[in-house]
Amino acid sequence: MDLTDGDLDCILVPAAPDTASAGSPDAGARSAPEPAVVVSGLVKRYGRREAVRGLELHAPAGRLTALLGPNGAGKTTTVECCEGLRRPDLGSVRVLGLDPVRDAARLRPRVGVMLQDGGLPSTVPAGEVLRHVAAMYDRPRDLHELSSRLGLEAFARTQVRRLSGGQRQRLALACAVVGRPEVVFLDEPSAGLDPQARLAVWDLVRELRDAGTSIVLTTHQMAEAEALADHVVVVDDGRAVAAGTPAELVGGTDGGTLRVALATGQSADDDAAALGRWLGAAG
């Protein structure tokens, strides 16, 4: 089955690269060791509710940064602002030095996105979706190798709407990484996966990280953050309440003592209470 124009509305696909800017100051700045993603004072409201409240985030280039927190903490809204899918009400977001909304056409060839709900066209076979996305890039990954690693071949001819939740997750991940992006946003990448599929996803994510891809991943699982992340930002009630390496967030040799760098302008007692509530629930 061929993709239609209506189907294309469901997939984040790259625009043509902005070749005119190849020698611009922005292009030179990209080689500097600056954070891949910078979020400053981000506020996002839905009606009267503030889903994100002054969140700060610096995701180092070539590393994996995990946004760790309970459901409803504001993780997905934060990454959707980074992806250009939502416009901040206050604050600023920069990805590779560019504004995700204003500079969307320049960023799309360089950024991979895995949405929590997939964002895939429902009536198209899984294999056709991946082939179409791969065709949008100059140097896509080998489709056979990628499909084999993620176990996509077994359902390549199945329409997306007939896939299980875990199958959709694996297809969405493949679409996010097939174009060899510089930055990848992964929203709950292992949600709904069985243990074997989860390990396959983790192996691919580690490979991307080790190859220098900048990754921002959301999760509510401390085990996933510990297994994958170089840097963790704990998010609760729309704020970053702590940040550090997994080892710094949860001590491993001193009886489980919590060692954190508080990351907000709120009181230390408030931040420690929020972090303690979440870690207690997660444990």
ABEGO torsion letter per residue (X at the ends): XBBBAAAAAABBBBBBBBAAAAABAAAAAAABBBBABBBBGBBBBBEABBABBGBBBBBBBGBBBBBBEBBGAGAAAAAAAAAGABBBABEBBBBGGBBAAAAAAAAAAABBBBBAAGGBBAABBAAAAAAAAAAABABBBBAAAAAAAAGAAAAAABBAAABBAAAAAAAAAAAAAAAGBABBBBBGAABGBBAAAAAAAAAAAAAAAAAGBBBBBBBABAAAAAAABABBBBBBGGBBABBEBAAAABBAAAGGBBBBBBABABBAAAAAAAAAAAAAAAX
